[in-house]
């Protein structure tokens, strides 16, 4: 029987509320990932670029873009009404620089009537919820929405050797603990971090579709992207993508 919840539980209000308030206990180097995603943009920060934020969630990526590029406009796109409920007040101060579209990326018609074309498309910790078939198709769909010279960057979880998970998990927990201590001055125990991770485990019967890095790079190339590479990586988190040619 196929998966019917294409949002993988991310329209559950309690689950979303917990993630928004406890996300720093779940994702190592969270702010470094958000900042690095925008670091790879080649445009001057005073340029009025147009960006598409896919699986935009509670607005963290959109806000990072608009902080760095105050003249930019961003299309926030996500399938979760619960996430939209957090994103709207967070992004309200940007007014008409943010356009919000409630769309499910599992639906091939997700891109209908978007105000493109775009200089960049980005996504953070979202596309692994799509099947590999949809991720592959999405690359081509995004390619068509970009201006020449545009970029599609994905910050996501990637799979690796199964025997590395035992090593990665405690290392990730220690990195999260150190980062929070430096950023907030608050000491979070490793047990608290583990409990947060356990609380965010997927509901029974739901699964993500975390793919290895190399096939995903090939999907970007197949879609027509150039300069395809992994630009940042820590454990099983990566930022990768490519650029649409100028011709």
C-alpha positions as CSV (number, residue, x, y, z in Angstrom):
1,X,0.0,0.0,0.0
2,X,1.5,3.4,-1.1
3,X,2.1,6.3,1.2
4,X,-0.8,8.7,1.2
5,X,0.5,11.4,3.4
6,X,2.9,13.1,1.0
7,X,3.9,15.6,3.7
8,X,5.2,12.8,5.9
9,X,3.4,14.1,9.0
10,X,4.4,17.7,8.6
11,X,0.9,19.0,8.7
12,X,0.4,17.8,12.2
13,X,0.2,20.9,14.4
14,X,1.8,19.5,17.5
15,X,4.7,18.0,15.6
16,X,5.3,21.2,13.7
17,X,5.1,23.3,16.9
18,X,7.6,21.1,18.6
19,X,10.1,21.3,15.6
20,X,9.8,25.1,15.4
21,X,10.6,25.5,19.1
22,X,13.2,22.7,19.4
23,X,14.8,22.6,15.9
24,X,18.2,23.6,17.2
25,X,18.3,20.4,19.2
26,X,17.7,18.3,16.1
27,X,19.9,19.7,13.3
28,X,23.7,20.1,13.8
29,X,25.2,23.3,12.6
30,X,21.8,24.6,11.8
31,X,22.7,28.3,11.4
32,X,25.9,27.5,9.5
33,X,23.8,25.5,7.0
34,X,21.3,28.4,6.6
35,X,24.0,31.0,6.2
36,X,26.1,28.8,3.8
37,X,23.1,28.2,1.6
38,X,22.9,32.0,0.9
39,X,26.8,32.3,0.8
40,X,26.8,30.4,-2.5
41,X,24.6,33.1,-4.2
42,X,26.9,34.9,-6.8
43,X,24.9,38.1,-6.9
44,X,25.7,41.4,-5.1
45,X,23.6,41.7,-1.9
46,X,22.0,44.9,-3.1
47,X,20.5,43.2,-6.2
48,X,16.8,42.7,-6.5
49,X,16.9,38.9,-7.0
50,X,13.9,36.7,-7.1
51,X,14.2,33.4,-5.1
52,X,12.0,30.4,-4.8
53,X,12.0,28.7,-1.4
54,X,10.8,25.1,-1.7
55,X,9.5,23.3,1.3
56,X,9.9,26.6,3.0
57,X,8.5,25.6,6.4
58,X,8.4,28.2,9.1
59,X,10.3,30.7,7.1
60,X,13.9,30.4,8.3
61,X,15.5,30.2,4.9
62,X,13.3,33.0,3.5
63,X,14.2,35.2,6.4
64,X,17.9,34.4,5.9
65,X,17.7,35.4,2.3
66,X,15.9,38.7,2.9
67,X,18.3,39.6,5.7
68,X,21.3,39.2,3.4
69,X,19.4,40.5,0.3
70,X,17.1,43.3,1.5
71,X,15.9,44.1,-2.0
72,X,15.1,40.5,-2.9
73,X,11.6,39.0,-3.2
74,X,11.0,35.4,-2.2
75,X,8.2,32.9,-3.1
76,X,7.6,30.8,0.1
77,X,6.1,27.5,-1.0
78,X,5.1,24.6,1.3
79,X,2.4,22.1,1.5
80,X,1.8,22.4,5.3
81,X,-0.8,24.7,6.7
82,X,0.7,24.2,10.1
83,X,4.1,25.5,8.9
84,X,2.3,28.4,7.1
85,X,0.8,29.4,10.4
86,X,4.3,29.9,11.8
87,X,5.8,31.5,8.7
88,X,3.1,34.2,8.2
89,X,3.8,36.1,11.4
90,X,7.6,35.6,11.1
91,X,7.7,37.0,7.6
92,X,5.0,39.7,7.9
93,X,7.5,42.5,8.4
94,X,8.7,41.9,4.8
95,X,5.4,42.8,3.3
96,X,5.1,42.3,-0.5
97,X,8.6,41.0,-0.7
98,X,7.2,37.6,0.3
99,X,4.6,35.7,-1.8
100,X,3.1,32.6,-0.1
101,X,1.9,29.6,-2.0
102,X,0.5,26.5,-0.2
103,X,1.5,23.8,-2.6
104,X,2.5,20.1,-2.2
105,X,5.7,19.3,-4.1
106,X,4.6,15.8,-4.5
107,X,2.0,17.1,-7.0
108,X,3.6,17.7,-10.5
109,X,1.3,20.8,-10.8
110,X,2.9,22.6,-7.9
111,X,4.6,25.2,-10.1
112,X,1.4,26.5,-11.8
113,X,1.1,30.3,-11.9
114,X,4.2,31.1,-9.8
115,X,5.6,34.6,-10.3
116,X,8.8,33.5,-11.9
117,X,11.3,33.3,-13.5
118,X,13.8,33.1,-10.6
119,X,17.4,33.8,-10.0
120,X,17.6,31.0,-7.5
121,X,15.7,28.1,-6.1
122,X,16.6,26.8,-2.7
123,X,15.4,24.2,-0.2
124,X,16.4,23.2,3.3
125,X,15.8,19.9,5.0
126,X,12.6,19.2,3.0
127,X,13.1,17.4,-0.3
128,X,14.0,14.0,1.3
129,X,10.2,13.7,2.0
130,X,9.7,13.2,-1.8
131,X,10.1,9.9,-3.5
132,X,13.3,9.6,-5.6
133,X,11.1,9.7,-8.7
134,X,9.6,13.0,-7.7
135,X,13.0,14.5,-6.6
136,X,14.4,13.6,-10.0
137,X,11.4,15.2,-11.8
138,X,11.6,18.2,-9.6
139,X,15.1,19.0,-10.8
140,X,13.8,19.4,-14.4
141,X,10.7,21.4,-13.2
142,X,12.9,23.8,-11.3
143,X,15.3,24.2,-14.2
144,X,12.5,25.5,-16.3
145,X,11.6,28.2,-13.7
146,X,15.1,29.7,-13.5
147,X,16.7,32.5,-15.4
148,X,19.9,31.8,-17.3
149,X,22.7,31.8,-14.8
150,X,20.2,30.8,-12.0
151,X,21.0,28.3,-9.3
152,X,19.2,25.5,-7.6
153,X,20.7,24.6,-4.2
154,X,19.4,21.9,-1.9
155,X,20.4,21.7,1.8
156,X,19.2,18.2,2.9
157,X,19.9,14.9,4.6
158,X,21.7,12.4,2.5
159,X,22.1,8.7,3.2
160,X,25.5,6.9,3.6
161,X,26.9,3.6,4.7
162,X,24.5,2.1,7.3
163,X,27.4,1.3,9.7
164,X,28.2,5.1,9.9
165,X,25.0,5.9,11.6
166,X,26.3,4.6,14.9
167,X,29.2,7.0,14.7
168,X,27.4,10.0,13.2
169,X,24.5,10.2,15.8
170,X,26.6,10.7,19.0
171,X,29.0,13.0,17.1
172,X,26.0,15.1,15.9
173,X,24.7,15.3,19.4
174,X,27.9,16.6,20.7
175,X,28.2,19.2,18.0
176,X,24.6,20.4,18.7
177,X,25.4,20.6,22.4
178,X,28.6,22.7,21.8
179,X,26.9,25.0,19.3
180,X,24.0,25.7,21.7
181,X,26.4,26.4,24.6
182,X,28.3,28.9,22.5
183,X,25.2,30.6,21.0
184,X,23.0,30.8,24.0
185,X,25.2,30.1,27.0
186,X,22.8,27.4,28.1
187,X,24.0,23.9,28.7
188,X,21.8,21.2,27.2
189,X,22.5,17.7,28.2
190,X,23.1,15.0,25.6
191,X,20.1,13.2,27.0
192,X,17.9,16.2,26.3
193,X,19.1,16.3,22.7
194,X,18.5,12.5,22.3
195,X,15.0,12.9,23.8
196,X,14.2,15.7,21.3
197,X,15.3,13.5,18.4
198,X,13.2,10.6,19.7
199,X,10.2,12.9,20.0
200,X,10.5,13.8,16.3
201,X,10.7,10.3,15.0
202,X,8.2,9.8,12.2
203,X,4.8,8.4,13.0
204,X,4.3,4.7,12.4
205,X,3.6,3.9,8.8
206,X,5.3,7.1,7.5
207,X,8.7,7.2,5.9
208,X,11.1,9.6,4.3
209,X,13.0,8.9,1.1
210,X,16.6,9.9,2.0
211,X,18.8,9.3,-1.0
212,X,22.6,9.0,-1.4
213,X,24.3,12.2,-2.6
214,X,25.8,10.9,-5.8
215,X,22.5,9.9,-7.6
216,X,21.1,13.3,-6.7
217,X,24.0,15.1,-8.3
218,X,23.3,13.1,-11.4
219,X,19.7,14.1,-11.4
220,X,20.8,17.8,-11.4
221,X,23.1,17.0,-14.4
222,X,20.3,15.2,-16.2
223,X,18.1,18.2,-15.8
224,X,20.7,20.4,-17.5
225,X,22.4,22.0,-14.6
226,X,26.1,22.9,-14.9
227,X,28.8,23.2,-12.2
228,X,27.0,20.5,-10.3
229,X,28.7,19.7,-7.0
230,X,28.4,19.3,-3.2
231,X,29.4,22.6,-1.8
232,X,29.2,21.9,1.9
233,X,28.9,18.7,3.9
234,X,28.9,17.6,7.6
235,X,28.1,14.0,8.4
236,X,24.9,13.3,6.6
237,X,23.9,16.9,5.9
238,X,24.9,18.4,2.6
239,X,24.4,21.5,0.4
240,X,24.5,20.6,-3.3
241,X,23.2,21.8,-6.6
242,X,24.1,23.5,-9.8
243,X,23.7,26.5,-12.2
244,X,21.6,26.9,-15.3
245,X,23.8,27.8,-18.3
246,X,23.8,31.3,-19.7
247,X,23.1,30.2,-23.2
